[in-house]
């Protein structure tokens, strides 16, 4: 299992699979073919179907256009067999002849891979399922963040501190920003309104309203192309920061404890990414919002002193109760229903934590089993419900 740094990537929204991944692919192709006289990029399947809404073309053109004229070809009805997010880069030489080509896939979370490629991964974790890690915790008397510390080493804490700083700034920018989000849907930013309304309440209503506001703030920043952290993706980037920012500011949890909670959340996200997928194009929104809810639930349970079993149970509920969630953004924009889903899932993560804290942590269906079910459910979902802008809410005109 790779470093949790691969779960927490810092970049610009609105989509890890549709902007971060294609941008990374364009940069790699440009490095290999810097002297091309022209580039042609064909986008297939999900990338083509919702790429304009996700600014896929902008991400690619920002890299290639400064070097040479670039043409984007959209093929939304052509799904390459390896992954729904396919791209074909072609470089044309100065004599007008074909110079190079490369077919690559954006596989979620900003990662790219070639068909049949055995990616060289930096495996820093020997255990790849939560059951084994939980057993290690119970045997050693340690917990999940200590497993991260043993496997990753002390440098991971500097990285997580940077991640946390970016998350906080996204929340704070988002609850101040006003206006309409780009893309043509006319969606107004709501975070500031929710924040003001929440401040007028007390107790649990205030608490819940603030969680909504923080999640909306980060998700709206993402939709506007602002700097965010994938957790585990751009489309679900508001959930973990909302929960941690709320607990940090309202409950007084220290920065160090927040970083440890981030580490715990990263372990659970990493297990899903290793054994299933966090790509909405591959498994639907259950792999984005569902996994983010599980991560946030684990983090919250860690902060409130949950046992390894309770933390696992909290994460399991966060994912289980998002099973089957489709990825169906209206007009391909990471706005409807994505932004609201982030707010709702942040609240659900806190509920999962509370529910697990009332238990002894023992339950019937393990987190690892839910990951298997999520993977199968995602593969069983028809492609029109996975970022293709053809089914579900995406069919709304």
C-alpha positions as CSV (number, residue, x, y, z in Angstrom):
1,X,0.0,0.0,0.0
2,X,1.3,3.4,-1.0
3,X,1.9,6.5,1.2
4,X,-1.2,8.4,2.4
5,X,0.3,11.3,0.5
6,X,-1.3,9.7,-2.5
7,X,-4.7,10.1,-0.8
8,X,-4.1,13.8,0.1
9,X,-3.0,15.6,-3.0
10,X,-2.9,19.4,-3.1
11,X,-4.1,21.0,-6.3
12,X,-6.8,23.0,-8.1
13,X,-10.4,21.9,-8.5
14,X,-12.9,20.9,-9.6
15,X,-12.1,17.2,-10.3
16,X,-9.2,15.0,-9.4
17,X,-10.0,12.6,-12.2
18,X,-11.0,15.2,-14.7
19,X,-8.5,18.0,-14.1
20,X,-5.7,16.8,-11.9
21,X,-5.1,13.5,-13.7
22,X,-5.3,15.0,-17.3
23,X,-3.1,17.9,-16.3
24,X,-0.5,15.4,-15.0
25,X,-0.8,13.4,-18.2
26,X,-0.4,16.5,-20.3
27,X,2.7,17.5,-18.4
28,X,4.3,14.1,-18.8
29,X,3.6,14.1,-22.6
30,X,4.9,17.7,-23.0
31,X,8.1,16.8,-21.2
32,X,8.6,13.9,-23.7
33,X,7.6,16.0,-26.7
34,X,8.5,19.6,-26.0
35,X,9.3,20.4,-29.7
36,X,6.1,19.3,-31.3
37,X,4.5,21.7,-33.8
38,X,1.0,20.6,-32.8
39,X,-0.8,18.4,-30.3
40,X,-4.0,16.5,-30.7
41,X,-5.7,15.1,-27.6
42,X,-8.7,12.8,-27.8
43,X,-10.8,12.4,-24.7
44,X,-12.9,9.2,-24.4
45,X,-15.9,8.0,-22.3
46,X,-16.5,9.8,-19.1
47,X,-13.7,12.3,-19.6
48,X,-15.3,13.4,-22.8
49,X,-18.9,13.3,-21.5
50,X,-18.4,15.6,-18.6
51,X,-15.0,17.0,-19.4
52,X,-16.2,20.5,-20.3
53,X,-18.0,20.9,-17.1
54,X,-15.0,19.6,-15.2
55,X,-12.6,21.9,-17.2
56,X,-10.6,18.9,-18.5
57,X,-9.9,20.8,-21.7
58,X,-8.7,23.8,-19.7
59,X,-6.4,21.7,-17.6
60,X,-4.8,20.2,-20.7
61,X,-4.6,23.3,-22.8
62,X,-3.0,25.3,-20.0
63,X,-0.1,22.8,-20.2
64,X,0.2,22.3,-24.0
65,X,-1.0,25.5,-25.6
66,X,2.0,27.5,-24.5
67,X,4.2,25.0,-26.4
68,X,2.2,24.5,-29.5
69,X,-1.4,24.7,-30.9
70,X,-3.5,22.0,-29.4
71,X,-6.8,20.4,-30.6
72,X,-9.2,18.6,-28.3
73,X,-11.4,15.9,-29.7
74,X,-14.4,14.7,-27.7
75,X,-15.5,11.0,-27.9
76,X,-18.1,10.6,-25.2
77,X,-19.6,7.4,-26.7
78,X,-16.3,5.6,-27.0
79,X,-15.2,3.7,-23.8
80,X,-11.8,2.2,-23.9
81,X,-11.7,-1.1,-22.1
82,X,-9.1,-0.4,-19.4
83,X,-10.9,2.6,-17.7
84,X,-13.8,5.0,-18.5
85,X,-11.4,8.0,-18.3
86,X,-9.2,7.5,-21.4
87,X,-7.0,10.0,-23.2
88,X,-4.9,9.7,-26.3
89,X,-2.1,12.3,-26.8
90,X,-0.6,12.8,-30.3
91,X,2.4,15.0,-31.1
92,X,2.9,16.2,-34.7
93,X,6.5,17.1,-35.7
94,X,7.7,20.2,-37.5
95,X,7.4,18.5,-40.9
96,X,3.8,17.7,-40.3
97,X,4.4,14.0,-39.7
98,X,3.3,11.9,-36.8
99,X,5.9,12.1,-34.0
100,X,4.6,10.3,-31.0
101,X,1.4,9.1,-29.3
102,X,0.4,8.0,-25.9
103,X,-2.8,6.4,-24.5
104,X,-3.3,6.9,-20.8
105,X,-6.0,6.8,-18.2
106,X,-7.0,9.1,-15.3
107,X,-7.9,6.4,-12.7
108,X,-9.1,8.6,-9.8
109,X,-7.5,10.8,-7.1
110,X,-5.3,12.5,-9.7
111,X,-3.5,9.3,-10.6
112,X,-2.8,8.2,-14.2
113,X,-1.9,4.8,-15.6
114,X,-1.4,3.1,-18.9
115,X,-3.3,0.0,-20.0
116,X,-1.7,-3.1,-18.8
117,X,0.9,-1.0,-16.9
118,X,2.3,-2.4,-13.7
119,X,2.7,0.8,-11.9
120,X,5.8,1.1,-9.8
121,X,4.4,1.9,-6.5
122,X,6.2,3.0,-3.4
123,X,4.8,0.4,-1.0
124,X,5.3,1.8,2.5
125,X,2.6,-0.3,4.2
126,X,2.9,-4.1,4.5
127,X,-0.7,-4.5,5.5
128,X,-3.5,-3.7,3.0
129,X,-6.7,-4.4,4.8
130,X,-8.2,-2.9,8.0
131,X,-8.7,-6.2,9.7
132,X,-4.9,-6.8,9.8
133,X,-4.1,-3.2,10.8
134,X,-6.8,-3.4,13.6
135,X,-5.4,-6.7,14.8
136,X,-1.9,-5.0,14.9
137,X,-3.4,-2.1,16.9
138,X,-5.0,-4.4,19.4
139,X,-1.9,-6.6,19.8
140,X,0.5,-3.7,20.3
141,X,-1.8,-1.4,22.2
142,X,-1.3,1.3,19.6
143,X,-3.7,2.9,17.2
144,X,-4.0,3.6,13.5
145,X,-2.1,6.9,13.4
146,X,0.8,5.2,15.2
147,X,0.8,2.6,12.4
148,X,1.2,5.5,9.9
149,X,4.1,6.9,11.9
150,X,5.9,3.5,12.0
151,X,5.4,2.9,8.3
152,X,5.9,6.4,6.9
153,X,8.4,7.9,9.3
154,X,8.5,11.4,10.8
155,X,8.4,13.3,7.5
156,X,4.8,12.4,7.0
157,X,3.8,14.9,9.7
158,X,5.3,17.9,7.9
159,X,3.3,16.8,4.8
160,X,0.1,16.4,6.8
161,X,0.7,19.8,8.5
162,X,0.8,21.3,5.0
163,X,-2.4,19.4,4.0
164,X,-4.2,20.7,7.1
165,X,-3.1,24.2,6.4
166,X,-4.5,24.1,2.8
167,X,-7.7,22.6,4.2
168,X,-8.2,25.3,6.7
169,X,-7.5,28.0,4.2
170,X,-10.1,26.5,1.8
171,X,-12.7,26.6,4.6
172,X,-11.9,30.2,5.6
173,X,-11.9,31.4,2.0
174,X,-15.1,29.6,1.3
175,X,-17.1,31.0,4.2
176,X,-16.2,34.6,3.1
177,X,-16.7,34.2,-0.7
178,X,-20.0,35.2,-2.3
179,X,-21.4,35.2,-5.8
180,X,-22.3,32.7,-8.5
181,X,-20.1,29.6,-9.3
182,X,-18.8,29.4,-12.8
183,X,-20.3,26.9,-15.3
184,X,-23.6,28.3,-16.3
185,X,-25.9,26.6,-13.8
186,X,-26.3,29.8,-11.8
187,X,-25.5,28.1,-8.5
188,X,-24.9,30.7,-5.8
189,X,-22.4,30.1,-3.1
190,X,-24.3,29.2,0.1
191,X,-21.5,28.7,2.7
192,X,-21.5,32.3,4.0
193,X,-25.3,32.1,4.4
194,X,-25.2,28.8,6.3
195,X,-22.4,30.1,8.5
196,X,-24.3,33.3,9.4
197,X,-27.5,31.3,10.1
198,X,-25.7,28.7,12.2
199,X,-24.2,31.5,14.3
200,X,-27.7,32.5,15.3
201,X,-28.4,29.2,16.9
202,X,-27.1,27.4,19.9
203,X,-26.2,23.8,20.9
204,X,-26.7,21.0,18.4
205,X,-28.4,23.2,15.7
206,X,-25.4,25.6,15.7
207,X,-23.0,22.6,15.6
208,X,-24.8,21.0,12.7
209,X,-25.1,24.3,10.8
210,X,-21.5,25.0,11.1
211,X,-20.5,21.6,9.8
212,X,-22.8,22.2,6.7
213,X,-21.2,25.6,6.2
214,X,-17.6,24.3,6.3
215,X,-18.3,21.5,3.9
216,X,-20.1,23.9,1.5
217,X,-17.2,26.3,1.8
218,X,-14.6,23.8,0.6
219,X,-16.8,22.3,-2.0
220,X,-17.7,25.7,-3.5
221,X,-14.0,26.6,-3.5
222,X,-13.4,23.3,-5.4
223,X,-16.2,24.1,-7.9
224,X,-14.6,27.5,-8.5
225,X,-11.2,26.0,-9.3
226,X,-9.6,27.0,-6.0
227,X,-6.9,25.2,-4.1
228,X,-8.1,22.2,-2.2
229,X,-6.9,18.8,-1.0
230,X,-8.2,15.5,-2.4
231,X,-9.7,13.6,0.4
232,X,-9.8,11.2,-1.4
233,X,-10.9,13.2,-4.5
234,X,-11.8,16.8,-5.5
235,X,-15.5,16.0,-5.7
236,X,-15.5,14.9,-2.1
237,X,-12.9,17.3,-0.8
238,X,-15.3,19.2,1.6
239,X,-16.1,16.3,4.0
240,X,-12.9,15.6,6.0
241,X,-11.9,19.3,6.3
242,X,-15.4,20.2,7.5
243,X,-15.4,17.6,10.2
244,X,-11.9,18.4,11.4
245,X,-12.2,22.2,11.2
246,X,-15.4,22.0,13.2
247,X,-13.9,19.8,15.9
248,X,-10.8,21.9,16.0
249,X,-12.6,25.2,16.5
250,X,-15.5,24.1,18.6
251,X,-14.0,21.3,20.7
252,X,-10.5,22.7,21.0
253,X,-8.7,19.6,19.7
254,X,-5.0,20.6,19.2
255,X,-3.2,20.8,15.8
256,X,-1.2,17.7,16.7
257,X,-4.4,15.6,17.4
258,X,-5.9,16.9,14.2
259,X,-2.9,15.7,12.2
260,X,-3.2,12.3,13.9
261,X,-6.8,12.1,12.9
262,X,-5.8,13.0,9.3
263,X,-3.4,10.1,9.4
264,X,-6.1,7.7,10.6
265,X,-8.5,8.9,7.9
266,X,-5.7,8.4,5.3
267,X,-5.3,4.8,6.3
268,X,-9.0,4.0,5.6
269,X,-9.0,5.9,2.4
270,X,-5.8,4.2,1.3
271,X,-7.3,0.7,2.0
272,X,-10.2,1.5,-0.3
273,X,-8.0,2.9,-3.0
274,X,-5.8,-0.2,-2.9
275,X,-8.5,-2.8,-2.8
276,X,-11.3,-1.1,-4.8
277,X,-11.4,2.5,-6.2
278,X,-12.0,6.1,-5.4
279,X,-12.9,7.0,-8.9
280,X,-16.4,8.2,-9.5
281,X,-16.1,7.2,-13.2
282,X,-15.3,3.6,-12.1
283,X,-17.5,3.0,-9.1
284,X,-19.8,6.0,-8.8
285,X,-20.0,8.6,-6.0
286,X,-19.9,5.9,-3.4
287,X,-16.2,5.8,-4.1
288,X,-15.8,9.5,-3.6
289,X,-18.4,10.9,-1.1
290,X,-18.8,7.5,0.5
291,X,-15.1,7.0,1.1
292,X,-14.7,10.6,2.3
293,X,-17.5,10.0,4.8
294,X,-15.8,6.9,6.1
295,X,-12.5,8.8,6.4
296,X,-14.1,11.6,8.3
297,X,-16.0,9.2,10.6
298,X,-12.7,7.4,11.4
299,X,-11.0,10.7,12.1
300,X,-13.8,11.9,14.4
301,X,-13.8,8.6,16.3
302,X,-10.1,8.8,16.7
303,X,-10.4,12.3,18.2
304,X,-13.0,11.3,20.7
305,X,-10.9,8.5,22.0
306,X,-12.5,5.6,20.1
307,X,-10.9,2.1,20.3
308,X,-9.5,0.6,17.1
309,X,-12.8,-1.5,16.9
310,X,-15.0,1.6,17.3
311,X,-13.0,3.5,14.7
312,X,-13.3,0.7,12.3
313,X,-17.1,0.5,12.9
314,X,-17.5,4.3,12.5
315,X,-15.7,4.1,9.1
316,X,-17.7,1.1,8.1
317,X,-21.0,2.9,8.7
318,X,-19.8,6.0,6.8
319,X,-19.1,3.9,3.7
320,X,-21.9,1.3,4.0
321,X,-24.7,3.9,4.1
322,X,-23.5,5.4,0.8
323,X,-23.4,2.1,-1.1
324,X,-24.9,2.4,-4.6
325,X,-24.6,6.2,-4.7
326,X,-24.3,7.2,-8.3
327,X,-22.0,9.8,-9.8
328,X,-24.5,11.9,-11.8
329,X,-23.5,15.6,-11.8
330,X,-25.9,18.0,-13.7
331,X,-24.3,19.2,-16.8
332,X,-21.1,17.5,-15.8
333,X,-20.3,20.2,-13.2
334,X,-19.1,19.4,-9.7
335,X,-21.9,21.4,-8.3
336,X,-25.3,19.6,-8.3
337,X,-25.6,17.3,-6.4
338,X,-21.9,17.2,-5.4
339,X,-21.8,20.2,-3.1
340,X,-24.9,19.3,-1.1
341,X,-23.6,15.7,-0.8
342,X,-20.5,16.9,0.8
343,X,-22.4,18.8,3.5
344,X,-24.8,15.9,4.2
345,X,-21.9,13.4,4.3
346,X,-20.0,15.5,6.8
347,X,-22.9,15.4,9.1
348,X,-23.4,11.7,8.5
349,X,-19.7,11.1,9.5
350,X,-20.3,12.7,12.9
351,X,-23.4,10.6,13.3
352,X,-21.4,7.4,12.5
353,X,-18.9,8.4,15.1
354,X,-21.6,8.9,17.7
355,X,-23.3,5.7,16.9
356,X,-20.0,3.7,17.1
357,X,-19.1,5.4,20.4
358,X,-22.3,4.0,22.0
359,X,-21.2,0.5,21.0
360,X,-18.3,-1.8,21.9
361,X,-17.2,-1.7,18.3
362,X,-18.3,-5.2,17.5
363,X,-20.6,-5.6,14.5
364,X,-21.6,-8.0,11.7
365,X,-20.1,-6.6,8.5
366,X,-16.5,-5.5,8.5
367,X,-15.1,-2.4,6.8
368,X,-13.1,-4.7,4.4
369,X,-16.2,-6.5,3.4
370,X,-18.0,-3.3,2.7
371,X,-15.1,-2.3,0.5
372,X,-15.5,-5.5,-1.5
373,X,-19.2,-4.9,-1.8
374,X,-18.6,-1.3,-2.9
375,X,-16.3,-2.4,-5.6
376,X,-18.7,-5.0,-7.0
377,X,-21.6,-2.5,-6.7
378,X,-19.7,0.0,-8.7
379,X,-18.9,-2.4,-11.4
380,X,-22.5,-3.5,-11.6
381,X,-23.7,0.1,-12.0
382,X,-24.5,1.0,-15.6
383,X,-22.0,3.4,-17.1
384,X,-24.6,6.2,-17.5
385,X,-24.7,6.5,-13.7
386,X,-20.9,7.0,-13.4
387,X,-19.9,10.5,-14.5
388,X,-21.2,10.2,-18.0
389,X,-23.9,12.9,-17.7
390,X,-26.5,10.7,-19.2
391,X,-28.5,9.2,-16.3
392,X,-29.8,10.0,-12.9
393,X,-29.7,13.7,-11.9
394,X,-27.4,14.3,-14.9
395,X,-30.4,13.7,-17.2
396,X,-32.1,16.8,-15.8
397,X,-32.1,19.6,-18.3
